């Protein structure tokens, strides 16, 4: 099991990745809407993983 600090680090990485996907999607939307949609979906998935990790942190803190 990962430590709380490991989980927080991963959340930061995923959040940064989501922002990068959204930014790239905005930049290419006019020229390639399909690719932009794919990037937005990847951003949503990264944010979902962030939420799962946040819930894991809460569970571990409540169990302590």
N, C-alpha and C positions, 0 to 999 in steps of 0.2 A: 504494500500500500504506500502511496506517495505521501509525503509530508504536506502540511498545509502550505508551507512556503513553495514547494514544488508546484502545487495546484495554482497558487496565485501567480507564479511565474508563467505557467502555461496559459492562464486566463489573459494575461497581458499580451503574450505572443499572439493568441487567437484574435484578440481585439484589434491589435495592430494589423493583422492580416485582413480582417474584415474591412477595416478602413481603407486599406490599399486596394482591395477588390472593388469597393464602391467607387473609389476615386477613378480607378482605371475604367470601370463601366461607364462612368459619366463622360470620360474623355473620348471613348470610342463609340458612344451611342449613335451619333449621327451617321457614322460610316459603317457600323456593324451592330445593328440592334440585337441580333441573335446572340452574338458573343457577349454583348453587354448584359443580356438577360442571364446568361450562364454565370457571369461574374457576380451578378447580384444574388443569384441562388447560392453560390459558394460563400458569399458574405453572410447570408442568412444561416447557412449551416455552421459556419464558424461561431456565430453568435449563439446558436443553440447549444453548441458544445461548451461555450463559456458559461451559460446558465446551468448546465448539468454540473460543471465543476464547482460553481458557486454553491449549488445545493449539496454537493459532496462535502464542501468545507463546513457548511452549516451542520450537516449530520455528524461529522467528526467532532465538532465543537460541542454539540448537544450530548454526545455520547460520553464526553469527558467529565 
